[in-house]
Amino acid sequence: MKRLFKIYLRLFSGMFNRPEVRLAFTLTIIVVVLSTVLLALSSITETYQYNIGDIAREDVRVSRDIEYSIQTETLRKKEQAAETAPLVFDKDQAVMNERLRAINLLFKYVYEVLQENPPIGTDDRTFQLVALKSKLPAYMQYSDKALLGILKSREPERMRHVTNRIMVYVMDEGILEHEYRNPLELNNMNVSIRTINATGNTIETSKSVNELVTLARVKQDISRKTDAIARFLPQGERRSIQDIVRNNIRANLSFNADETRRRINEAVKTATPVLGMLKRGQTIVREGDTVTTEALDKIKIINTHTASRNVNYIAGILLVQLMFLMIFGYIVLISYDRIFPDQKTSFIIFSLIIIFIVYTFFVARVDNIFNTKIIFTLLLPIPFITMMVAILNNIQLSMIVGLFVLFFSFAISGESSSALILAFSSALMGTFMARDIERRSGFLRTGLVIGLINAVIVIALGLMGEFVFADMLKNIQLAVASGLINAILVLGVFPLYETIFGVTTNFKLLELSDLNASIFKKMLIKAPGTYNHSLMVANMAEAACKDIGANHLLARVGGYYHDIGKINDSGMYIENKITDMRAKTLSPREYSQLIISHVKKGVDKARQDNLPESVVAFIREHHGTSTMTYFYHQALEHVDAARKGGVVNKDDFQYPGPNPQSRETAVVMLADAIEAASRSLQEPTVEKLEGLVRKITYNKLNEGELEHSELTMSDLNKIQKSFLRLLNGIFHTRIEYPTKHDLETLEDRVTKRDVEY
C-alpha cells in the first residue's frame, strides 16, 4: 500500500499540471462527494423520541437486523467473572532461602566447635556450649537445651537435614503474618499463590482462603509436624529441632491487592456481552399503542444503533470510494496515453454517472421496489451506462465506470448479494457487447442478449432463493425487457452525446466511410490515381488492424482521407500522371515543398469539413518526419554538378510530422509507403513483394518513426503478413490475352486451310 501510494503521488504530481487531469480529478471528487451524500441519505433511518406512557404516533419498526447487548444480563455476567477471579497472594521464596541459610550456618558453627573442642569420654557438653554461644551472632539466639541437643547428637548432620526438611515443608505452603481481612471487600474465596524471587519457572497454586495459615498457627503446629517427620530421632533431638524451627520460622505470604484488581478487571473485560437480536421488520410498538418500559428500551436501542451506524456507514462509504479513486486513478495514470479521458470524455462520464446515481437514489426510495432486490436492480440503467462509455470512449474506462456503478448499486440495495450478481452481469455484458456493435440493428441484438443472460441469472437466483414460480416468471420478463429497454435507450441517447461533444464513434466512422461523399467524387475526377491509392491503403490498413486487434474501422476511414490534400494540385503527383507544367520549372526544393504541403492542405480541408480529430491525425501523421529522398538526392546532384559548392538543407525535404501516435495511424503510414512503392516494381513476384514490405517496415522502425505508436514486434510481423496477402492477390500472375491483330491473322490462316481441303 505504501509503495502504491508513492507511485501514485509521483505519477499524479507530474500530470496534475495538465488541464484534462485537473478536470478529471475535480469531477471525480464531485462524484465521490455526491454519491456519499446520496448513499448516506438512503441509509440514514429516523430516530424516535418517546417516554414511558406516551401514545405511539406511528408504527415503530426495526429497519435492519440489530444485535445489541442486554445490559442487565451482561452486568450479571461481568459480576460473576469478577467473583471467579482469584485473590492473588505472593509467596516470597527469598524468605525461606534466608532462613535455610541461617540454619545451615548454625550447624556449621556446631561442626567447628566439635572439631576444635572434641568431647573426651564424657557427656558433659558445657565447655562446647560456651564455645558455641561465643561463635553465634547476636541475631541467632537459641535456648541452651536446643544447642545441647545438637552438641550431644551422634549424627548432627542428620539433624541438619531433618531441620531443613521441616522448614521447607512448613514454609512452602505459605505463611501469613496475620489473618486475611478482605481489604477489597470481595465476595470471593478462591486464592492463587504465585512465587516471587525464585529462579526458573514457577507454577501458581490454587487454594481457598480458609486453607491459608498464619505464623502463630504454624508455630503451634511445629511439635506435631516435627514428631511426624522426625519420629526416628531421640526425643531430645526432636525438641532441639522444634526449638530451632520455631525460632527461624517467618511469614512469607502476602496479599497483592494491585494484581488482584488487575486480574478482576481483565476478567470483566474479557467477559463477552450477552446479546439480543432485533430482526428487520419487527414491530416494536404500533401506532396508537402505549409505550411500555420494554418497548422504550428497544426504541432506545434502535436510536443508539441508528446514530452510530449512520456515522460509521458514511465514513466507511467515503473511505471505500477514496480507495477506489486511488486504485483506478493509478490504473488510468500508468495507461495515460491509451485510456485517460480528455476533457470531453470527462464531462460525458461525469454526466452519465450523475444521472445514474440520482436516478438510483430515487428508485431506492420506493419501498415496494426496494424490498425486492432483483426487481430493483433490473430497473437500474446499468447496461446503458457501460454501453455508452464503451461506445463513446473505450472498454477500459467502461470497466472502471462499471465497477463504480456496481459498488453504488450494491451499497444502496443494502448489500444484497442478488443485486450484486445482477449488477455485475449487466455491467460486464454492457461493456463487452457494445464493442461489436457496428450497425444500429446491433443494439437490439445486444439488448436481447443482455436480457436473456440476466433472465438466466434470475432463474438461478430464484432456484437458490426458492421463489414462487409466478414471481420468478415476472422477474424473467422484466430481465428481458430491461435488456431491450437499455439498448433502445442507448440507441436514442448516444447520437445526442455524439453531436453535443463531437465524439467519433463507429457510427460516425461508418458515415465518413461513404465513398459517395462529395469529397471522394471530387477526388475520383480530379485525382483518380490518388483515389485508387487511398482505397488500397484503406483496405490494407483495415485488414492489418483486424489482425492486430486495433480499430480497423478508424484505420479504413483514415486511409480514405489521408491524401485529401492532393486534390487541388493533383497534376503534380506521379500517381495521377504529371500534367501540371510547374513540375518542369520548379527546383527540387520547391517541388518537395509543394508535395510536403499536401499534409497541411489536407488538415485544413479536414477541419473545414468538420472531420473528427481522430481522422485528422491520419492526415497529419501518415508521413511522420520522413525525408523525400528523391528530391533531396536531386538537390545534392545539382550542387555537385555545379562544382561551385553550396548548402542543401535536409530539413527542407522533410515532412513536419509528428510521427504516428497510435497503432492505427502507424499502420496507415506503413500501408501508404508500401502501396506506393509496390507500383514501382518491375514484374513483381512474391519474393520481391516480401522484400519490399520488410525493407520499408524496418526502415520506418530503425528511423524511430514508429516509436510512439505502441506497435510491438509481434504486431509488425502480423502487419507484414497481412500486407503481403493483399499485395500478392493484386499482383498475381495474369494470363496474357491475345491482341485483336493476332486473332484476325489466326482466323485468316484457318479459313485458307478450310478452302484448300
N, C-alpha and C positions, 0 to 999 in steps of 0.2 A: 504493500500500500504506500509506504514511504517513497519507494523508487518510482511508482506510478505518478505520485504527486509531483515529484521533482521533474520528471519528463514532461508532464502536463504543463507545469509552470514555464519550463524552458521553451516549449513549443508555443505556448499561448502568448508569452511575453513578446516574442518576436513577431507574431502575426497580429497582435492587437492593434498595431498601427494601421492595419488595412481597414477601410471603412466597412467592407462586407462582413468582416469578423466582428467588429463592434456592433453592427446592426443585428447580426445573428445572435450574439451574446445578449443584447438588450431584449430582443423579442423572446428569447428563451427564458430569461428571468421573469418576464411578464407572464409567460405561460405557467411557469412553476408557481408563482405567487397566486395567480388566479385559480389554478387547479387546486392548490392547497386550501384556499378560501372556500371553494365550492365543495370539496370533499369534507372540510370541517363542518360546513353548514349542513351537509347531508347526514353527517354522523352525530351532530350535537342533538341530544334529546333534552326535553324540558324537565325542570325540577318542580317539585310540588311543595307548597307551603301550607301545612295543616297542623292543628293542635288536637289533643285528645278531646273527643266530644264534638268536633266540627262535622258538618254535613259535607260530604264529598261533592264537589262541583262538577266532576267528570269521572269517567272510568279511569282508574289508575292501573295501568298495565305495565308489565316488565318489557322493555324494548329489546333486550338481548339477554342471553344467559349471564347471570351474575353469581359468582362464587364469593361468599362472604364468611367472615369469621364470627362464630357465635360467642359473644363476649363472656357470658356467664360460665359456659362450659369450658371455654378456653382458660379463663381465670382459675377455675377449679383445677384444671389440668396442670397449670403452672404452679399452683399451691401444692399439688401432690408431688410435682417434680422437686419443689423446694424442700418438702418434708423428707423426701427419699435421699436427698443429697447428704452424704455422711459428714459428721463432725470430724474435723481434721486435728489430730494430735501429733506433735513432733517428739520422737524419741531420740535423744542426743547420745550417739554412740561414744562420743568423746568422754562422757562422764564415766561410763563403765570401764573404758580403757584406762582412764586415770586411776581408778580405784584398784584395778588389777595390778597396775604398776606399783602402787603403794604396798599391796600385799606381798608382791614378789620382792620388793625392797626390804620388807620386814624379815622375810626368810633369808635373804642374802646376809643381813646382819647376824642372824642366828647362826648361819654356817661359819661366818668369820669368828664369832665368839667361841664356838665349839672347837674350831681349829686352833685358835690362839690359846684357849684355856680348856684343854680336854679334861673331862672328869677322871679322877684317879680312884677307881674302886669304891665309889660311894654314891648314894642317891642324892646327896645334898648339892643343890644347884644354885646356892646363894651367891657364890662368887661369880658364876656365869651370869646370873640375873643382873647383878650390879654392873657387870661389864656390858651386857646387852643394853640396859637402860641408858648407859652413858653414850652409847652409839646412836640411839634413836633420836631423830629430830624432834623438835618441840611439838610439831603438829601430829606426831604419831604417839598417841597416849593410849596404852593398853593396861589392863589390870595385871597384877603380879601373877595371879593364877593362870591367866591366859598365856603369859610369857613362859612361866614354869612348865605349863603343859607342853609347849613346843620344845623347850630345852630338854625335858625328860623323855620325849618321844624317841623311840628307837629308829623310826623312819620319818624324819621331819619332811623329807621330800614328798612322801605320800600325803602328808598333811597339807602341804602346799597345793598339790594337785586337787585334793578334795575341796580345799577352801576356794580355789579359783572356780572349780566346777559349780559350787553352791552359789557363788557371786554371779556367775553367768546365768544360772538357772533363775535366780531371783530377779535380776535387773533386766534380763532380756525381754520380759513381758511388759516392762514399762511401769514406772512408779510415779505417782502424782505426789506433789508436796502437800496438797490439801484436797479436800473433796471438790468435785466438779460442781460449780454453782450455776451453770447455764447462763452465762453473761449475755448472750444474744437472744435469750428467751425463745429458743427454737423448740418446736414440738417434734423432736427427733431423738431417737435413742441409738442410731447407728453411728459407729465410730470407725474411722480409717486412721491407722497408725503408720506414719511414714518415718523412716530412719534418716537422720541427718548426721553430717560429719562422719560419714562412713566411706570407706574405699570400695570401689566396684559398684555393680548394680544392686539395688535393693528392691524388695517387693513389699508393697503396702499390705498390712494385715488388717483384717476387719474384726470388730468386736462390738459388744453392746456397752453402753455407758455403765451398766450395773457390774460389768466384769472388770472395770478399772479399779486398781487398788492404790491406797495411799501409803506414804512412808511409815506412818505409825502402825498401820495394819500389817505391813510386811515385817517390821521388826518383831511384832508379837508372834508372828508365824515362823520365825527363824528356827526356833528349837525343834519344831515338828519336822521341818524340811531337812534340817541337819541330821536328825535321828533317822530319817528315811533314806537319805543319800549315804551317810557315813556310819551305818549301823555296824559295820565290821570293825570299827575303831573302838579302842577303850573309851570308857565314859569320860575320863579326864581330858583326853584329846578332843572328843566331840565338844565338850564345854569350852575348851580353848578356841576351837573353830567357830562356835556360836558367838563368842565374845568378839573375835576378830571380824567376822562378817557383819555383826550388828554395829560395830564401830565404824566400818567402811561403807556401809550401805548409804546411797544418796538417791534423791529424786532425780529422775532423768526424763520425765514425760511432762509435756506442757500443751495446753490448748492453743491452737493457732487460729485466732479469730479472723484474720485477714484472708487466709487461704480458704477458710470455711465459707466466708462471704463470697469469694470469687467463684467457688465451685457451685454454690447455690445460684448465683447469677447466671452462670454458664448453663446450668440445668434448666433454668427458667427460659433462657433464650432459645435453647435447642428444643424445647417442648413445642411440637407442631400444633398450630391452632386447630380447633375443632371447626370444621367448615360446614356451611349450609349452602343450598342452591336455590336461586330463584330462576325459574325457567322462562324463556322467552314466550311472551303471550299470556303469561299467568296474570290473572286479575287479582290485585291486592284489595281493592275496595271499589264498589260500583257507585255510580252517580246516585246521590240521594241517600246513601247509607251513612251511618255514623262511624267516624274514625275511632277505632279502638286502640288500646295500647299496643297490641300485637301488630295491627295494621300500620300504626305510626312508626314502629320500629323498622318495619320493612320499607316504608316510604323513605325513612332516613337513610337506609342502606342504598336505595335507588339513587337518592340525591347525591350521596357521597361518591358512589361509583361513577355516576354520570359526570360530575365535576372533574374528578381525577382522570377519568378516561378521555374526556374531551381535550384536556391539556396534553396528555400523553399522546393521544392519537394525532393531534395537529403536529406536534414535534416529530413524531415518527414519520408521518407523511412527508413533511418538509425535508427530513434527513434522507429519506429514500430517494426523493426527486433530485436532491443535490448530488447524491451518489450517481444517479443516472446521468445527470448533467456532466459530471466529471468523466465517467466511463465513455459515454457516447461522444463527448467533446474530444476525448483523446483519440477515439477511433476516427473521427472526422478529420482531426488535425493532421494525423500521420498519413491520411489519404487525401490531403488538401486538394491537390490538383484534379483528382478524379471525382470526388463526391461533395466537396464543400459547396454549399449553396451560394449563388450570387445574391445580390440584393432582391431581385425579382422573386427568386425561388424562396428566399427567407420570408417574404411577405405572403407568398402563396401558402407555404406550410403553416405560418402563423395564423392566417385566416381560417384554414381548414381545421386546425386544432381548436381554435377558439369556438368555431361553430359546433364542433363535436362535443366539447366538454360542457358548453352551455346547454345544448340540446339534451345531453345525457343527464345533466343535473335536474332539469325539469321533468324528464321522463321518470327519473328515480323518485320524484316527489309524489307520483301517483301510486297510492297504496296497493291497489289491486294488480298493478303491473309489477311493482317492486317485489311483491311477495311471491311472484312466480319468476324464478331466476331465468329459466330458459326463455320464456316469452320476453322478459325484459331485455336479455342480451340480443335476441333476434330483432328487436325493434331499434337497436343501435346501428348507425350507418358505418360500421367498422370497415366492410369491404370498400365502401365508397371512398373513405379517406385514403386507404392504402393504394387503391387503384388510381386515384387522382394523382398522388405523389409519384407513383411509378410511371404514369403516362407523361406527366408534366416535367419530371426530373429524371430520377434513376432508381433502380431497385434498392441500392444500398440505403439511400435516405428513406425510401418507403419502409424498409425493415425497421429502421430506427424509430420512425414515427409510429409504425405498427406496434412496437414494443411499449411505447409510451401510452398509446391508446389502450393496449391490453392491460397495462397496470391500472389506468384510470378506471376502466370498466370493472376490473376485479375489485378495486378498493371501494367503489361506490355501490357495488352489489352486496356489500357486507362480507367480502372474502369468500364468495361462493365458488366451489370447485366446478360446478356446472357452467357458471358464467365464464370462468377461466378457460375451460376447454373449448367452448363455443367461440369465444372471442379470439382465441389463438388460431382456431381453424379459419375463421373469417378473415383475420388479418393476413395470415400466411397465404391463403388462396388468392386474396385480392392483390397481393404483391406480385406473385409469380404468374398468375393468369393474365395480368394486364400486359406483360411484356410481349405476348404473342398476338396481341390484337393489332391488325393492320387494316381491317375494314370495319365499318360501323356495325355490320351484322355480327361481328365477333363479340360485341358487348352482350348481346342476348345469349350467345353460346356460353360466354364466361359466367354470366349471371345464373344460368341454368346449372352449370357445373358446380358453382359455389353453393347454390340452393340444395342440390342433390347430396353433396358431401355433408353439409350441415344437417340434412334430413337423416342421413345415416348416423351421425353423431347423436342426434336427438333420440333416435331409436335405441342406440346403445345406452344413453343416459336413462331413458325410460325403463329399459330392462334392468339396469342396475338399481334404479330407484323404485321399481315395481309400480309404475304409474298405471292408472286406469287406461284401457285401450282407447277410449273416446278422447281423453286428454292428449294421449300420445299422437293420435291422428290429427288433432288440431295443431299440435306443435310441428308435425311434419309438414302440413300445408303452409304454416307460417314460415317455416325454414325455406321452402322452395320459393314462396312469394317474396321473402326478404332478399334472397339472392338476385332475383329478377329485378326487383324494385331498385336495389343498389346499383345494378348495372345500367338500368334505364336512367337513373339519376346522374350517373357519371356521363352517360351519352348526352344528356341535356345540359349539364353544367360545364363540362370541360371546355367546350368551344368558347364559352364566356370568359373563362380564365385565359384561354389561349389568345383571345383577342385583346383583353384588357392588359395582360402582362407581356404580350408578344413572345410567347413561348413556342419553340419549334417542336411540334410533336410529330409522330409518324404520319398522322393525317395531313398535317401541313406539308410534310415532305412528299406525300403522295400527290397532293395538289401541284407542288412545284415540279414533280417529275412528268407532268403532262407535256408531251412534245408538240402538242398543238398550240402551245402558248405563242404569242406574237414574237417573242424574242428568238425562239427557235426557228420559226418560219423565216424571220429576217436572216438568221444565221445560215439557214439552208440555201437561201437565194444568193446572199452576198458572199458567204464564206463556206461553200459546200465541203471543202476539204477539212476545215476546222470542225464543221458539223459532224462529219463522219468520224474524225479523230475523237471528238468528245463522246460520241456514242460508244466507240471502242473502249476508251478509258473508263467510262461509266460501267460498262459490262465487266471489264477486267477487275475494277476496284470492288464492285459488288460481289463477284464470285470469291475474291480473295478475302474480303471482310467476313463473308459467311464462314469460310474455313477457319478463321482465327477467332471467331466469336465477337467481332466488332459490329458496329451499327452499319449494316450493309445498305440500308435504305438511305441513310445520310450520305454514305460514300457514293452511291449512284447519283444522287442529286448533285453532290459536289462535283462529280465528274462531268455532268451535263453543263454546269455553269462555269467551270474553272477557266475557260478561254473566251468568255463573252467579251473581253476587252479587245479581241482581234477583229470584231465585226467591222468597225469603221475603217480600219486600214488593212482589210483582208488581202488586197493585192500585194502587200509587202511580205507575205508569208508564203513559204515554199509549198506548203500543203495545198494552198489554193491556186497555185501557179502564179508566178510573179508577173503581174500586169501593170503595176504602178511604175511609172517612168522614174520616180525618185530613187528607185532601187539602184539605178546606174550612176546616179550623180552623188549619192551620199557616201561619205567616208565610212570606214569600218566602225569608227567610234560613233558616228551619227546614226548609222544603221542599227547598231546594237542598242543605242539609247532608245530608238523608236520601238524596237521589239520589246525591250525591257518595260517600256511604258504601258504595254498592254495589261500589266498587273494593276497599276494604278487606275487605268481607264476602266478595267473590269470591276474594281472595288467601287469606283464612283457610280458606275452603271447599276451595280447591285443595290447600293444604298438608295439610288434614285428610284429603283423599282421596289423598295422596301423588302428586300430579301433578308432573311434572318442572319444574324451574325455568325451562326454556326455554318452557314453556307458561304458567307463572305470569306471565312477563314480559308476555304479551299482555294479561292482566287488569290488570296494574299500569300499563301504558304506553298503553293504547288511547285514553285521553282526554288524555294528556300533562299539560300545565299550562293547558289551555284554560279559558275562563270561561263559566259558564252565563248567557249574555246575557239570556235571557228573564226569569229570576228577578231578576237584577241590575237590569234595566230596571224590573221591578215595584217593587222596593225603592226605587229612586230616585223613581218616581212617587208612592209613598205619602208619602215625606218631603216631596216638593214640594207635594203636595196638602194636607198638614197645615199648611203655611206656618209651621211653628214651628222650622224648621231641624233639623238632625240630621246624623249622620255615618253613611254607608254604607261599610263596609269591603269593598273589592273582593275581597280575599283570601278572604272568607267564601264567595264564589261561584266559587272557582277550584279545579280539581282539583289534588291534591298532586303529581302527576307520579310518576316522571320522564317526560320526553319520550322517544319511541321511540329505542332504542339499536341497532336493527338494521333492515335493509330490510324484513324480514317484519312486525315489529310496526308499522312506519310504514305499510305497505300496509293492514294491518287497521284502523289508525286512520282512514285516508282512506276505506276501504270502509264503516266504521261510520258516519262522518259523512255520507257521500254517500247511502247507502241510507236512512238515517233522514230526511234532508232531501227525498229524492225522493218520499216518501209524502205530503208536504205540497203537492206541485204540483197545481194545478187544470188538468185537461185537458192532461196532459204531451205535449209534442211533442219532436221531435229537437232543435230549436233550444233549447228550454227545458232539456232534459236536459244538453245540451252546455254551456250557460251555467252551470248549477248545478255541474257537475263541475269546470269551470275555476275558478269562484269559490271553492269550498271548497278546492280543491287549492292555489291561490295564496295564499289566506288563511292556510292552515297554513304555507306556505313563508315568507310575509312575517313571520309571528309567531315564526319561529325554532323551530317545533316539529319540523321535520324536520332540524335542524342536525346531530344526531349519528347519523342513520340511514344515512349514506353513499349516499343516493339522489342520482343525477345528474339533470340536466335531461332528458337522453335517457330515463332511467328514468321520470321523471314523465310525459313525453309518451306513452310506451308504456302506462303505468298508466291514464291518462285514456282512451286508445283502447279498452283492454280493458274498463273500467267502462262506457263508452258502448255497446259492443257488447252487453253483457249487459242493461243497462237498457233499451235500445231493443227488445230481444227480449221484455222483460217488459211494457213499457208501449206496445206497438204497438197501432194502432187495431183494435178488435174489431168484429164485426158486432153490431148492436143487435137482439137477439132479441125477437119479439112476445110480449105477455103472454097469459095464458090467457083473459082477458076479450075481448081483441081477436080471438083465434081463434074464440071462441064467437059473437061478433057477426057475423064474416065468414061462418061456417058457416050461420047462420040466414038471412042475406041471399041466399046462393047457393041454399039449399033452397027459399025462396019463389019465386025466379025459375024453378026447375025445374018447380014446381007450375003456375005460370002458363002455361008453354009446353006 
